[in-house]
Structure formats: structure tokens, C-alpha cells
Amino acid sequence: MPVLDAYNYSLLSVPAVWLLGISTHWTAIFLSAKSKEIPMFDNVAPRQCLAEIQKLAKTSKDARQYLRTEAAQQNIFENLGLYAAAIVAGNVAGLPVRHMNKIALGYLVSRLVYVVLYIKTDGPKLTPLRSIAFLTSPSSHPCTILSLGTFVRAGTAANKLLGY
């Protein structure tokens, strides 16, 4: 794909992943605003609001979807630091633009698919789809394998540049 060689998009993927995370949170807020089953998101006391919604999870489909949406958002932000550091390390080490763009694209696509499935999968019958998306993304875990693999390649490239 010539577009993967034309411009280094990998650093731009870091704010794109952040936007995916925050938009997932905004989706949860929207869900609470349109629901008649759960309280509307309270920005004054967001953790208290979350606790109230957690109490409704056994009886409310909307509460379960809200909680899954917030969990997907939390998962993105928990993994963002390692991913961002790997992208910076790969670029500093001079890894090929094509490789860095593939890592960025693979990470973004796998996170997006995982988030959609996480939010939409409510019953045990369909949860294997989410697990399959998690396990068959461009890595077995988008953050860990892609990020750590990039660190390994960056370390090898840096050592070669330094003559080790």
C-alpha cells in the first residue's frame, strides 16, 4: 500500500486513540441521557453516578451497556501510555515508516472493533465474538504485543545505529 509509505501517521495515531477513548466516554454519557432506566451522567459526582448505575446492572439493560461502554473507555486509557511510548520509541529508533504506520493502523482498527463489540455484546451467547476480536486482532493483545514488539524492534535498531 503506497499510502503507508507516503507519510508517517504513527504519531498522529496517539491522539486518535485518545479521541477513541474519550468518545467512548461521551457515548456512555449519551446513553445515560437518553435512558429512562438509569440516571443521567452527573459531572459533579461522576464516580457516585457510576456507583448508582452499577447497582442497577442486574435489572437494567441500559445500565449494563453504560457500564460496558465505560469499561471499554477505561481499557483504552489504561493501555494508551504503553502504546504511545512504543510509537515514540519506534520513531526515535528510525523504524521504517511503513512498519510504524502498520502498527498504528492495526492498533486503531483492533481497538475500534473491540470497543464496538464490547459495548454491543450483552449476553453470554455473543461474548465469544468480543473475545475473538480481542484474540485475532493484529496481535493477541493490541497494546501488549504491538507495543512490546515495537520496543524490541526499536531497541534492535537503536543498537545497530550505535554500533553494538
C-alpha positions as CSV (number, residue, x, y, z in Angstrom):
1,M,0.0,0.0,0.0
2,P,1.7,3.2,-1.2
3,V,-0.2,5.3,1.3
4,L,1.6,3.5,4.2
5,D,5.0,4.8,2.8
6,A,3.9,8.3,1.8
7,Y,3.7,9.9,5.3
8,N,4.3,8.9,8.8
9,Y,0.9,8.8,10.5
10,S,2.0,6.8,13.5
11,L,2.5,9.7,15.9
12,L,-0.9,11.0,14.9
13,S,-2.4,7.7,16.0
14,V,-1.7,8.5,19.6
15,P,-4.2,11.4,19.8
16,A,-6.6,9.4,17.6
17,V,-6.6,6.6,20.2
18,W,-7.2,9.2,22.9
19,L,-10.1,10.5,20.9
20,L,-11.5,7.0,20.6
21,G,-11.3,6.7,24.4
22,I,-12.9,10.0,25.2
23,S,-15.6,9.5,22.5
24,T,-16.4,6.1,24.2
25,H,-16.9,8.0,27.4
26,W,-19.1,10.6,25.6
27,T,-21.1,7.6,24.2
28,A,-21.8,6.5,27.8
29,I,-22.9,10.0,28.7
30,F,-25.3,10.0,25.7
31,L,-26.6,6.6,26.7
32,S,-27.4,7.9,30.2
33,A,-29.1,11.0,28.8
34,K,-31.5,9.0,26.5
35,S,-32.3,6.2,29.0
36,K,-35.3,6.1,31.2
37,E,-33.8,3.2,33.3
38,I,-30.6,4.9,34.6
39,P,-29.8,8.3,36.0
40,M,-28.3,10.9,33.7
41,F,-24.5,11.2,34.0
42,D,-23.5,13.6,36.8
43,N,-20.4,15.5,36.0
44,V,-20.3,16.9,39.6
45,A,-20.0,13.4,41.1
46,P,-19.2,11.0,38.2
47,R,-18.0,8.2,40.5
48,Q,-21.1,8.3,42.6
49,C,-23.2,8.3,39.4
50,L,-21.2,5.2,38.3
51,A,-21.9,3.5,41.6
52,E,-25.6,4.2,41.3
53,I,-25.7,2.8,37.8
54,Q,-23.7,-0.3,39.0
55,K,-26.5,-1.1,41.4
56,L,-28.9,-1.3,38.5
57,A,-26.9,-3.6,36.4
58,K,-28.8,-6.8,37.3
59,T,-32.1,-5.3,36.2
60,S,-31.3,-2.8,33.5
61,K,-30.0,-3.4,30.0
62,D,-29.2,0.3,29.7
63,A,-27.1,0.1,32.9
64,R,-25.1,-2.9,31.6
65,Q,-24.5,-1.1,28.3
66,Y,-23.4,2.0,30.1
67,L,-21.0,0.0,32.3
68,R,-19.6,-1.8,29.3
69,T,-19.1,1.5,27.5
70,E,-17.2,3.0,30.4
71,A,-15.2,-0.2,30.8
72,A,-14.2,0.0,27.1
73,Q,-13.1,3.6,27.7
74,Q,-11.1,2.7,30.7
75,N,-9.4,-0.1,28.8
76,I,-8.3,2.3,26.1
77,F,-6.8,4.8,28.6
78,E,-5.1,2.0,30.6
79,N,-3.2,0.9,27.5
80,L,-2.5,4.3,25.9
81,G,0.7,5.1,27.8
82,L,2.5,1.9,26.7
83,Y,1.3,2.3,23.1
84,A,2.3,6.0,22.9
85,A,5.8,5.2,24.4
86,A,6.2,2.4,21.8
87,I,5.2,4.7,18.9
88,V,7.7,7.3,20.1
89,A,10.5,4.7,20.6
90,G,9.9,3.3,17.1
91,N,10.1,6.7,15.5
92,V,13.2,7.7,17.5
93,A,14.9,4.5,16.6
94,G,14.1,5.2,12.9
95,L,11.9,2.2,12.3
96,P,10.6,2.2,8.7
97,V,7.6,4.5,8.1
98,R,5.6,1.6,6.6
99,H,6.1,-0.5,9.7
100,M,5.1,2.3,12.1
101,N,2.0,3.0,10.0
102,K,1.0,-0.7,10.0
103,I,1.4,-0.7,13.8
104,A,-0.7,2.4,14.2
105,L,-3.4,1.2,11.7
106,G,-3.5,-2.3,13.3
107,Y,-3.8,-0.8,16.8
108,L,-6.5,1.6,15.9
109,V,-8.6,-0.9,13.9
110,S,-8.3,-3.5,16.6
111,R,-9.3,-1.1,19.4
112,L,-12.3,0.2,17.4
113,V,-13.6,-3.3,16.7
114,Y,-13.0,-4.3,20.3
115,V,-14.8,-1.3,21.6
116,V,-17.9,-1.7,19.4
117,L,-18.2,-5.4,20.3
118,Y,-17.6,-4.6,24.0
119,I,-20.4,-2.1,24.0
120,K,-22.9,-4.1,22.0
121,T,-22.4,-7.6,23.4
122,D,-24.7,-8.0,26.4
123,G,-25.4,-11.7,26.7
124,P,-23.1,-14.7,27.2
125,K,-24.2,-16.1,23.8
126,L,-22.4,-13.3,21.9
127,T,-19.4,-12.5,24.2
128,P,-17.2,-15.0,22.3
129,L,-17.3,-12.5,19.4
130,R,-15.6,-9.9,21.7
131,S,-13.1,-12.5,22.8
132,I,-12.4,-13.4,19.2
133,A,-11.9,-9.8,18.2
134,F,-9.5,-9.4,21.2
135,L,-7.5,-12.5,20.3
136,T,-7.5,-12.2,16.5
137,S,-6.6,-8.6,16.2
138,P,-3.2,-7.9,14.5
139,S,-1.8,-9.2,17.8
140,S,-3.1,-11.3,20.5
141,H,-3.5,-8.2,22.6
142,P,-3.3,-5.0,20.6
143,C,-1.5,-3.0,23.3
144,T,0.9,-5.6,24.6
145,I,2.1,-7.4,21.5
146,L,2.2,-4.5,19.1
147,S,3.7,-2.2,21.7
148,L,6.3,-4.5,23.1
149,G,7.1,-5.8,19.6
150,T,7.8,-2.2,18.6
151,F,10.0,-1.7,21.6
152,V,12.0,-4.8,20.7
153,R,12.4,-3.6,17.1
154,A,13.3,-0.1,18.2
155,G,15.9,-1.4,20.7
156,T,17.5,-3.6,18.0
157,A,17.5,-0.7,15.5
158,A,19.0,1.7,18.1
159,N,21.7,-0.8,19.0
160,K,22.7,-1.2,15.3
161,L,22.8,2.6,14.9
162,L,25.1,2.8,18.0
163,G,27.3,0.1,16.7
164,Y,26.5,-2.6,19.3
